[in-house]
Amino acid sequence: MRFPFTFMGVMALGIGVWVLAYLAGHRGLDPVSQAIGVATVLISWGLGAYVLIRRLRRGPQH
């Protein structure tokens, strides 16, 4: 059963979008906070893309 992993990939993409929207709305954050937010977006999108691309390439049973 692979549903939890597919869900995890979709949620990771969604969290990345959410953090990006937060950063866009809060331009006054200090540079360290912005860097941490951008790193979170990149890591979330990387994980989500990896999980979903792997799912599409290998099929539902792998």
N, CA, C and O atoms as a Tripos MOL2 file, in Angstrom:
@<TRIPOS>MOLECULE
protein
  248   247    62     0     0
PROTEIN
NO_CHARGES

@<TRIPOS>ATOM
      1 N           0.8460   -1.1650    0.0000 N.3       1 MET1
      2 CA          0.0000    0.0000    0.0000 C.3       1 MET1
      3 C           0.8990    1.2380    0.0000 C.2       1 MET1
      4 O           1.6700    1.4360    0.9390 O.2       1 MET1
      5 N           0.8110    2.0630   -1.0280 N.am      2 ARG2
      6 CA          1.6860    3.2070   -1.1950 C.3       2 ARG2
      7 C           0.9890    4.5360   -0.9490 C.2       2 ARG2
      8 O           1.6160    5.5830   -1.1100 O.2       2 ARG2
      9 N          -0.2560    4.5370   -0.5730 N.am      3 PHE3
     10 CA         -0.9720    5.7950   -0.4140 C.3       3 PHE3
     11 C          -0.2990    6.7520    0.5640 C.2       3 PHE3
     12 O          -0.2150    7.9430    0.2630 O.2       3 PHE3
     13 N           0.1910    6.2920    1.7300 N.am      4 PRO4
     14 CA          0.8070    7.2560    2.6460 C.3       4 PRO4
     15 C           1.9960    7.9830    2.0230 C.2       4 PRO4
     16 O           2.2140    9.1620    2.3030 O.2       4 PRO4
     17 N           2.7710    7.2910    1.1770 N.am      5 PHE5
     18 CA          3.9310    7.9310    0.5790 C.3       5 PHE5
     19 C           3.5190    8.9320   -0.4910 C.2       5 PHE5
     20 O           4.1340    9.9910   -0.6150 O.2       5 PHE5
     21 N           2.4950    8.6160   -1.2600 N.am      6 THR6
     22 CA          1.9800    9.5640   -2.2420 C.3       6 THR6
     23 C           1.4120   10.7900   -1.5290 C.2       6 THR6
     24 O           1.6470   11.9230   -1.9490 O.2       6 THR6
     25 N           0.6810   10.5640   -0.4730 N.am      7 PHE7
     26 CA          0.1300   11.6540    0.3210 C.3       7 PHE7
     27 C           1.2520   12.5090    0.9100 C.2       7 PHE7
     28 O           1.1510   13.7360    0.9440 O.2       7 PHE7
     29 N           2.3100   11.8630    1.3680 N.am      8 MET8
     30 CA          3.4480   12.5870    1.9190 C.3       8 MET8
     31 C           4.0870   13.4800    0.8520 C.2       8 MET8
     32 O           4.4900   14.6030    1.1550 O.2       8 MET8
     33 N           4.1830   13.0060   -0.3750 N.am      9 GLY9
     34 CA          4.7350   13.8110   -1.4550 C.3       9 GLY9
     35 C           3.8710   15.0130   -1.7770 C.2       9 GLY9
     36 O           4.3840   16.1140   -1.9790 O.2       9 GLY9
     37 N           2.5670   14.8120   -1.8270 N.am     10 VAL10
     38 CA          1.6500   15.9170   -2.1080 C.3      10 VAL10
     39 C           1.6840   16.9290   -0.9620 C.2      10 VAL10
     40 O           1.6620   18.1370   -1.2010 O.2      10 VAL10
     41 N           1.7390   16.4500    0.2650 N.am     11 MET11
     42 CA          1.8070   17.3530    1.4140 C.3      11 MET11
     43 C           3.1120   18.1430    1.4280 C.2      11 MET11
     44 O           3.1180   19.3200    1.7870 O.2      11 MET11
     45 N           4.2120   17.5090    1.0410 N.am     12 ALA12
     46 CA          5.4930   18.2230    0.9920 C.3      12 ALA12
     47 C           5.4330   19.3570   -0.0280 C.2      12 ALA12
     48 O           5.9340   20.4510    0.2340 O.2      12 ALA12
     49 N           4.8280   19.1090   -1.1860 N.am     13 LEU13
     50 CA          4.6690   20.1730   -2.1780 C.3      13 LEU13
     51 C           3.7800   21.2860   -1.6310 C.2      13 LEU13
     52 O           4.0660   22.4670   -1.8300 O.2      13 LEU13
     53 N           2.7100   20.9140   -0.9490 N.am     14 GLY14
     54 CA          1.8020   21.8990   -0.3720 C.3      14 GLY14
     55 C           2.4620   22.7330    0.7200 C.2      14 GLY14
     56 O           2.2380   23.9410    0.7940 O.2      14 GLY14
     57 N           3.2700   22.1050    1.5630 N.am     15 ILE15
     58 CA          3.9770   22.8460    2.6080 C.3      15 ILE15
     59 C           4.9610   23.8280    1.9830 C.2      15 ILE15
     60 O           5.1210   24.9470    2.4700 O.2      15 ILE15
     61 N           5.6200   23.4090    0.9030 N.am     16 GLY16
     62 CA          6.5260   24.3160    0.2060 C.3      16 GLY16
     63 C           5.8060   25.5320   -0.3390 C.2      16 GLY16
     64 O           6.3070   26.6520   -0.2360 O.2      16 GLY16
     65 N           4.6400   25.3210   -0.9160 N.am     17 VAL17
     66 CA          3.8410   26.4440   -1.4390 C.3      17 VAL17
     67 C           3.3940   27.3480   -0.2960 C.2      17 VAL17
     68 O           3.4260   28.5730   -0.4190 O.2      17 VAL17
     69 N           2.9800   26.7480    0.8110 N.am     18 TRP18
     70 CA          2.5200   27.5130    1.9620 C.3      18 TRP18
     71 C           3.6390   28.3880    2.5280 C.2      18 TRP18
     72 O           3.4150   29.5640    2.8170 O.2      18 TRP18
     73 N           4.8350   27.8290    2.6890 N.am     19 VAL19
     74 CA          5.9600   28.5960    3.2170 C.3      19 VAL19
     75 C           6.3520   29.7040    2.2350 C.2      19 VAL19
     76 O           6.6830   30.8130    2.6530 O.2      19 VAL19
     77 N           6.3180   29.4090    0.9400 N.am     20 LEU20
     78 CA          6.6310   30.4290   -0.0600 C.3      20 LEU20
     79 C           5.6200   31.5780   -0.0060 C.2      20 LEU20
     80 O           6.0040   32.7420   -0.1160 O.2      20 LEU20
     81 N           4.3510   31.2640    0.1590 N.am     21 ALA21
     82 CA          3.3290   32.3060    0.2780 C.3      21 ALA21
     83 C           3.5430   33.1270    1.5500 C.2      21 ALA21
     84 O           3.3550   34.3430    1.5480 O.2      21 ALA21
     85 N           3.9310   32.4660    2.6190 N.am     22 TYR22
     86 CA          4.2190   33.1830    3.8670 C.3      22 TYR22
     87 C           5.3880   34.1430    3.6760 C.2      22 TYR22
     88 O           5.3340   35.2940    4.1110 O.2      22 TYR22
     89 N           6.4410   33.6640    3.0260 N.am     23 LEU23
     90 CA          7.6040   34.5220    2.7980 C.3      23 LEU23
     91 C           7.2540   35.7000    1.8960 C.2      23 LEU23
     92 O           7.7630   36.8040    2.0950 O.2      23 LEU23
     93 N           6.4010   35.4790    0.9170 N.am     24 ALA24
     94 CA          6.0010   36.5640    0.0210 C.3      24 ALA24
     95 C           5.1880   37.6250    0.7710 C.2      24 ALA24
     96 O           5.2590   38.8080    0.4400 O.2      24 ALA24
     97 N           4.4380   37.2140    1.7520 N.am     25 GLY25
     98 CA          3.6160   38.1460    2.5080 C.3      25 GLY25
     99 C           4.3410   38.8380    3.6430 C.2      25 GLY25
    100 O           3.8520   39.8330    4.1780 O.2      25 GLY25
    101 N           5.5030   38.3240    4.0160 N.am     26 HIS26
    102 CA          6.2600   38.8850    5.1360 C.3      26 HIS26
    103 C           7.6590   39.2570    4.6620 C.2      26 HIS26
    104 O           8.6430   38.6070    5.0130 O.2      26 HIS26
    105 N           7.7270   40.2990    3.8690 N.am     27 ARG27
    106 CA          9.0060   40.7430    3.3060 C.3      27 ARG27
    107 C           9.9340   41.3510    4.3410 C.2      27 ARG27
    108 O          11.1270   41.4960    4.0750 O.2      27 ARG27
    109 N           9.4300   41.7100    5.5040 N.am     28 GLY28
    110 CA         10.2300   42.3660    6.5130 C.3      28 GLY28
    111 C          11.0240   41.4230    7.4070 C.2      28 GLY28
    112 O          11.6450   41.8730    8.3700 O.2      28 GLY28
    113 N          11.0200   40.1440    7.1150 N.am     29 LEU29
    114 CA         11.7650   39.1970    7.9440 C.3      29 LEU29
    115 C          13.2690   39.4200    7.7780 C.2      29 LEU29
    116 O          13.7310   39.9130    6.7490 O.2      29 LEU29
    117 N          14.0140   39.0480    8.8070 N.am     30 ASP30
    118 CA         15.4640   39.1970    8.7180 C.3      30 ASP30
    119 C          16.0290   38.1660    7.7250 C.2      30 ASP30
    120 O          15.3730   37.1660    7.4370 O.2      30 ASP30
    121 N          17.2220   38.4010    7.2100 N.am     31 PRO31
    122 CA         17.7890   37.5300    6.1750 C.3      31 PRO31
    123 C          17.9510   36.0700    6.5920 C.2      31 PRO31
    124 O          17.7970   35.1740    5.7620 O.2      31 PRO31
    125 N          18.2570   35.8200    7.8530 N.am     32 VAL32
    126 CA         18.4170   34.4300    8.3170 C.3      32 VAL32
    127 C          17.0810   33.7040    8.2550 C.2      32 VAL32
    128 O          17.0230   32.5500    7.8300 O.2      32 VAL32
    129 N          16.0230   34.3570    8.6690 N.am     33 SER33
    130 CA         14.6920   33.7440    8.6180 C.3      33 SER33
    131 C          14.2670   33.4870    7.1750 C.2      33 SER33
    132 O          13.6770   32.4490    6.8730 O.2      33 SER33
    133 N          14.5610   34.4160    6.2990 N.am     34 GLN34
    134 CA         14.2430   34.2210    4.8820 C.3      34 GLN34
    135 C          15.0320   33.0500    4.3010 C.2      34 GLN34
    136 O          14.4930   32.2610    3.5250 O.2      34 GLN34
    137 N          16.2950   32.9370    4.6700 N.am     35 ALA35
    138 CA         17.1200   31.8290    4.1760 C.3      35 ALA35
    139 C          16.6020   30.4810    4.6770 C.2      35 ALA35
    140 O          16.5790   29.5040    3.9300 O.2      35 ALA35
    141 N          16.1910   30.4340    5.9290 N.am     36 ILE36
    142 CA         15.6340   29.1920    6.4820 C.3      36 ILE36
    143 C          14.3340   28.8440    5.7620 C.2      36 ILE36
    144 O          14.0840   27.6790    5.4560 O.2      36 ILE36
    145 N          13.5080   29.8510    5.4920 N.am     37 GLY37
    146 CA         12.2640   29.6180    4.7620 C.3      37 GLY37
    147 C          12.5080   29.1190    3.3520 C.2      37 GLY37
    148 O          11.8390   28.1890    2.9020 O.2      37 GLY37
    149 N          13.4580   29.7210    2.6480 N.am     38 VAL38
    150 CA         13.7690   29.2860    1.2850 C.3      38 VAL38
    151 C          14.3380   27.8700    1.2990 C.2      38 VAL38
    152 O          14.0070   27.0640    0.4290 O.2      38 VAL38
    153 N          15.1840   27.5610    2.2700 N.am     39 ALA39
    154 CA         15.7140   26.1990    2.3890 C.3      39 ALA39
    155 C          14.5850   25.2030    2.6450 C.2      39 ALA39
    156 O          14.5960   24.1010    2.0970 O.2      39 ALA39
    157 N          13.6250   25.5790    3.4650 N.am     40 THR40
    158 CA         12.4790   24.7100    3.7300 C.3      40 THR40
    159 C          11.6860   24.4550    2.4550 C.2      40 THR40
    160 O          11.2700   23.3260    2.1950 O.2      40 THR40
    161 N          11.4760   25.4990    1.6630 N.am     41 VAL41
    162 CA         10.7530   25.3520    0.3970 C.3      41 VAL41
    163 C          11.4990   24.3920   -0.5200 C.2      41 VAL41
    164 O          10.8930   23.4820   -1.0850 O.2      41 VAL41
    165 N          12.7960   24.5830   -0.6720 N.am     42 LEU42
    166 CA         13.5760   23.7380   -1.5800 C.3      42 LEU42
    167 C          13.6100   22.2750   -1.1300 C.2      42 LEU42
    168 O          13.4850   21.3610   -1.9450 O.2      42 LEU42
    169 N          13.7780   22.0710    0.1650 N.am     43 ILE43
    170 CA         13.7980   20.6940    0.6820 C.3      43 ILE43
    171 C          12.4260   20.0460    0.5260 C.2      43 ILE43
    172 O          12.3370   18.8840    0.1270 O.2      43 ILE43
    173 N          11.3670   20.7710    0.8290 N.am     44 SER44
    174 CA         10.0110   20.2200    0.7070 C.3      44 SER44
    175 C           9.6970   19.8690   -0.7410 C.2      44 SER44
    176 O           9.1850   18.7870   -1.0260 O.2      44 SER44
    177 N          10.0060   20.7860   -1.6530 N.am     45 TRP45
    178 CA          9.7390   20.5090   -3.0690 C.3      45 TRP45
    179 C          10.6000   19.3720   -3.5840 C.2      45 TRP45
    180 O          10.1380   18.5610   -4.3860 O.2      45 TRP45
    181 N          11.8450   19.3000   -3.1360 N.am     46 GLY46
    182 CA         12.7150   18.1980   -3.5530 C.3      46 GLY46
    183 C          12.1790   16.8540   -3.0920 C.2      46 GLY46
    184 O          12.1390   15.9010   -3.8700 O.2      46 GLY46
    185 N          11.7710   16.7710   -1.8430 N.am     47 LEU47
    186 CA         11.2080   15.5260   -1.3200 C.3      47 LEU47
    187 C           9.9120   15.1650   -2.0320 C.2      47 LEU47
    188 O           9.7130   14.0190   -2.4350 O.2      47 LEU47
    189 N           9.0330   16.1510   -2.1850 N.am     48 GLY48
    190 CA          7.7520   15.8900   -2.8500 C.3      48 GLY48
    191 C           7.9350   15.4390   -4.2890 C.2      48 GLY48
    192 O           7.2750   14.5030   -4.7400 O.2      48 GLY48
    193 N           8.8270   16.1000   -5.0080 N.am     49 ALA49
    194 CA          9.0830   15.7280   -6.4040 C.3      49 ALA49
    195 C           9.6820   14.3320   -6.4780 C.2      49 ALA49
    196 O           9.2960   13.5380   -7.3360 O.2      49 ALA49
    197 N          10.6240   14.0230   -5.5870 N.am     50 TYR50
    198 CA         11.2390   12.6970   -5.5830 C.3      50 TYR50
    199 C          10.1960   11.6070   -5.3540 C.2      50 TYR50
    200 O          10.1570   10.6160   -6.0840 O.2      50 TYR50
    201 N           9.3610   11.7890   -4.3490 N.am     51 VAL51
    202 CA          8.3590   10.7710   -4.0180 C.3      51 VAL51
    203 C           7.3630   10.5970   -5.1620 C.2      51 VAL51
    204 O           7.0450    9.4670   -5.5320 O.2      51 VAL51
    205 N           6.8690   11.6920   -5.7250 N.am     52 LEU52
    206 CA          5.8520   11.5830   -6.7690 C.3      52 LEU52
    207 C           6.4330   11.0820   -8.0950 C.2      52 LEU52
    208 O           5.7820   10.3010   -8.7890 O.2      52 LEU52
    209 N           7.6320   11.5110   -8.4560 N.am     53 ILE53
    210 CA          8.2500   11.0200   -9.6890 C.3      53 ILE53
    211 C           8.5730    9.5410   -9.5570 C.2      53 ILE53
    212 O           8.3760    8.7760  -10.5020 O.2      53 ILE53
    213 N           9.0670    9.1310   -8.3950 N.am     54 ARG54
    214 CA          9.3430    7.7050   -8.1820 C.3      54 ARG54
    215 C           8.0650    6.8780   -8.2910 C.2      54 ARG54
    216 O           8.0650    5.7850   -8.8580 O.2      54 ARG54
    217 N           6.9850    7.4130   -7.7420 N.am     55 ARG55
    218 CA          5.6830    6.7260   -7.8140 C.3      55 ARG55
    219 C           5.2070    6.5900   -9.2550 C.2      55 ARG55
    220 O           4.7010    5.5380   -9.6470 O.2      55 ARG55
    221 N           5.3670    7.6500  -10.0440 N.am     56 LEU56
    222 CA          4.9260    7.6080  -11.4310 C.3      56 LEU56
    223 C           5.7800    6.6630  -12.2810 C.2      56 LEU56
    224 O           5.2610    5.9750  -13.1610 O.2      56 LEU56
    225 N           7.0730    6.6320  -12.0200 N.am     57 ARG57
    226 CA          7.9720    5.7780  -12.8140 C.3      57 ARG57
    227 C           7.8490    4.3060  -12.4700 C.2      57 ARG57
    228 O           7.8910    3.4590  -13.3620 O.2      57 ARG57
    229 N           7.6970    3.9850  -11.1920 N.am     58 ARG58
    230 CA          7.7080    2.5890  -10.7680 C.3      58 ARG58
    231 C           6.3340    1.9610  -10.6130 C.2      58 ARG58
    232 O           6.2150    0.7390  -10.5180 O.2      58 ARG58
    233 N           5.3150    2.7710  -10.5880 N.am     59 GLY59
    234 CA          3.9790    2.2140  -10.4630 C.3      59 GLY59
    235 C           3.5290    2.1450   -9.0170 C.2      59 GLY59
    236 O           4.2950    2.4620   -8.1070 O.2      59 GLY59
    237 N           2.2840    1.7300   -8.8020 N.am     60 PRO60
    238 CA          1.7040    1.7670   -7.4570 C.3      60 PRO60
    239 C           2.2570    0.7300   -6.4910 C.2      60 PRO60
    240 O           2.0820    0.8780   -5.2810 O.2      60 PRO60
    241 N           2.9140   -0.3120   -6.9790 N.am     61 GLN61
    242 CA          3.3560   -1.3820   -6.0750 C.3      61 GLN61
    243 C           4.8130   -1.2990   -5.6750 C.2      61 GLN61
    244 O           5.3110   -2.2120   -5.0150 O.2      61 GLN61
    245 N           5.5260   -0.2280   -6.0520 N.am     62 HIS62
    246 CA          6.9470   -0.1300   -5.7120 C.3      62 HIS62
    247 C           7.2410    1.0950   -4.9180 C.2      62 HIS62
    248 O           8.3910    1.3310   -4.5490 O.2      62 HIS62
@<TRIPOS>BOND
     1     1     2 1
     2     2     3 1
     3     3     4 2
     4     3     5 am
     5     5     6 1
     6     6     7 1
     7     7     8 2
     8     7     9 am
     9     9    10 1
    10    10    11 1
    11    11    12 2
    12    11    13 am
    13    13    14 1
    14    14    15 1
    15    15    16 2
    16    15    17 am
    17    17    18 1
    18    18    19 1
    19    19    20 2
    20    19    21 am
    21    21    22 1
    22    22    23 1
    23    23    24 2
    24    23    25 am
    25    25    26 1
    26    26    27 1
    27    27    28 2
    28    27    29 am
    29    29    30 1
    30    30    31 1
    31    31    32 2
    32    31    33 am
    33    33    34 1
    34    34    35 1
    35    35    36 2
    36    35    37 am
    37    37    38 1
    38    38    39 1
    39    39    40 2
    40    39    41 am
    41    41    42 1
    42    42    43 1
    43    43    44 2
    44    43    45 am
    45    45    46 1
    46    46    47 1
    47    47    48 2
    48    47    49 am
    49    49    50 1
    50    50    51 1
    51    51    52 2
    52    51    53 am
    53    53    54 1
    54    54    55 1
    55    55    56 2
    56    55    57 am
    57    57    58 1
    58    58    59 1
    59    59    60 2
    60    59    61 am
    61    61    62 1
    62    62    63 1
    63    63    64 2
    64    63    65 am
    65    65    66 1
    66    66    67 1
    67    67    68 2
    68    67    69 am
    69    69    70 1
    70    70    71 1
    71    71    72 2
    72    71    73 am
    73    73    74 1
    74    74    75 1
    75    75    76 2
    76    75    77 am
    77    77    78 1
    78    78    79 1
    79    79    80 2
    80    79    81 am
    81    81    82 1
    82    82    83 1
    83    83    84 2
    84    83    85 am
    85    85    86 1
    86    86    87 1
    87    87    88 2
    88    87    89 am
    89    89    90 1
    90    90    91 1
    91    91    92 2
    92    91    93 am
    93    93    94 1
    94    94    95 1
    95    95    96 2
    96    95    97 am
    97    97    98 1
    98    98    99 1
    99    99   100 2
   100    99   101 am
   101   101   102 1
   102   102   103 1
   103   103   104 2
   104   103   105 am
   105   105   106 1
   106   106   107 1
   107   107   108 2
   108   107   109 am
   109   109   110 1
   110   110   111 1
   111   111   112 2
   112   111   113 am
   113   113   114 1
   114   114   115 1
   115   115   116 2
   116   115   117 am
   117   117   118 1
   118   118   119 1
   119   119   120 2
   120   119   121 am
   121   121   122 1
   122   122   123 1
   123   123   124 2
   124   123   125 am
   125   125   126 1
   126   126   127 1
   127   127   128 2
   128   127   129 am
   129   129   130 1
   130   130   131 1
   131   131   132 2
   132   131   133 am
   133   133   134 1
   134   134   135 1
   135   135   136 2
   136   135   137 am
   137   137   138 1
   138   138   139 1
   139   139   140 2
   140   139   141 am
   141   141   142 1
   142   142   143 1
   143   143   144 2
   144   143   145 am
   145   145   146 1
   146   146   147 1
   147   147   148 2
   148   147   149 am
   149   149   150 1
   150   150   151 1
   151   151   152 2
   152   151   153 am
   153   153   154 1
   154   154   155 1
   155   155   156 2
   156   155   157 am
   157   157   158 1
   158   158   159 1
   159   159   160 2
   160   159   161 am
   161   161   162 1
   162   162   163 1
   163   163   164 2
   164   163   165 am
   165   165   166 1
   166   166   167 1
   167   167   168 2
   168   167   169 am
   169   169   170 1
   170   170   171 1
   171   171   172 2
   172   171   173 am
   173   173   174 1
   174   174   175 1
   175   175   176 2
   176   175   177 am
   177   177   178 1
   178   178   179 1
   179   179   180 2
   180   179   181 am
   181   181   182 1
   182   182   183 1
   183   183   184 2
   184   183   185 am
   185   185   186 1
   186   186   187 1
   187   187   188 2
   188   187   189 am
   189   189   190 1
   190   190   191 1
   191   191   192 2
   192   191   193 am
   193   193   194 1
   194   194   195 1
   195   195   196 2
   196   195   197 am
   197   197   198 1
   198   198   199 1
   199   199   200 2
   200   199   201 am
   201   201   202 1
   202   202   203 1
   203   203   204 2
   204   203   205 am
   205   205   206 1
   206   206   207 1
   207   207   208 2
   208   207   209 am
   209   209   210 1
   210   210   211 1
   211   211   212 2
   212   211   213 am
   213   213   214 1
   214   214   215 1
   215   215   216 2
   216   215   217 am
   217   217   218 1
   218   218   219 1
   219   219   220 2
   220   219   221 am
   221   221   222 1
   222   222   223 1
   223   223   224 2
   224   223   225 am
   225   225   226 1
   226   226   227 1
   227   227   228 2
   228   227   229 am
   229   229   230 1
   230   230   231 1
   231   231   232 2
   232   231   233 am
   233   233   234 1
   234   234   235 1
   235   235   236 2
   236   235   237 am
   237   237   238 1
   238   238   239 1
   239   239   240 2
   240   239   241 am
   241   241   242 1
   242   242   243 1
   243   243   244 2
   244   243   245 am
   245   245   246 1
   246   246   247 1
   247   247   248 2
@<TRIPOS>SUBSTRUCTURE
     1 MET1         2 RESIDUE 1 A MET
     2 ARG2         6 RESIDUE 1 A ARG
     3 PHE3        10 RESIDUE 1 A PHE
     4 PRO4        14 RESIDUE 1 A PRO
     5 PHE5        18 RESIDUE 1 A PHE
     6 THR6        22 RESIDUE 1 A THR
     7 PHE7        26 RESIDUE 1 A PHE
     8 MET8        30 RESIDUE 1 A MET
     9 GLY9        34 RESIDUE 1 A GLY
    10 VAL10       38 RESIDUE 1 A VAL
    11 MET11       42 RESIDUE 1 A MET
    12 ALA12       46 RESIDUE 1 A ALA
    13 LEU13       50 RESIDUE 1 A LEU
    14 GLY14       54 RESIDUE 1 A GLY
    15 ILE15       58 RESIDUE 1 A ILE
    16 GLY16       62 RESIDUE 1 A GLY
    17 VAL17       66 RESIDUE 1 A VAL
    18 TRP18       70 RESIDUE 1 A TRP
    19 VAL19       74 RESIDUE 1 A VAL
    20 LEU20       78 RESIDUE 1 A LEU
    21 ALA21       82 RESIDUE 1 A ALA
    22 TYR22       86 RESIDUE 1 A TYR
    23 LEU23       90 RESIDUE 1 A LEU
    24 ALA24       94 RESIDUE 1 A ALA
    25 GLY25       98 RESIDUE 1 A GLY
    26 HIS26      102 RESIDUE 1 A HIS
    27 ARG27      106 RESIDUE 1 A ARG
    28 GLY28      110 RESIDUE 1 A GLY
    29 LEU29      114 RESIDUE 1 A LEU
    30 ASP30      118 RESIDUE 1 A ASP
    31 PRO31      122 RESIDUE 1 A PRO
    32 VAL32      126 RESIDUE 1 A VAL
    33 SER33      130 RESIDUE 1 A SER
    34 GLN34      134 RESIDUE 1 A GLN
    35 ALA35      138 RESIDUE 1 A ALA
    36 ILE36      142 RESIDUE 1 A ILE
    37 GLY37      146 RESIDUE 1 A GLY
    38 VAL38      150 RESIDUE 1 A VAL
    39 ALA39      154 RESIDUE 1 A ALA
    40 THR40      158 RESIDUE 1 A THR
    41 VAL41      162 RESIDUE 1 A VAL
    42 LEU42      166 RESIDUE 1 A LEU
    43 ILE43      170 RESIDUE 1 A ILE
    44 SER44      174 RESIDUE 1 A SER
    45 TRP45      178 RESIDUE 1 A TRP
    46 GLY46      182 RESIDUE 1 A GLY
    47 LEU47      186 RESIDUE 1 A LEU
    48 GLY48      190 RESIDUE 1 A GLY
    49 ALA49      194 RESIDUE 1 A ALA
    50 TYR50      198 RESIDUE 1 A TYR
    51 VAL51      202 RESIDUE 1 A VAL
    52 LEU52      206 RESIDUE 1 A LEU
    53 ILE53      210 RESIDUE 1 A ILE
    54 ARG54      214 RESIDUE 1 A ARG
    55 ARG55      218 RESIDUE 1 A ARG
    56 LEU56      222 RESIDUE 1 A LEU
    57 ARG57      226 RESIDUE 1 A ARG
    58 ARG58      230 RESIDUE 1 A ARG
    59 GLY59      234 RESIDUE 1 A GLY
    60 PRO60      238 RESIDUE 1 A PRO
    61 GLN61      242 RESIDUE 1 A GLN
    62 HIS62      246 RESIDUE 1 A HIS
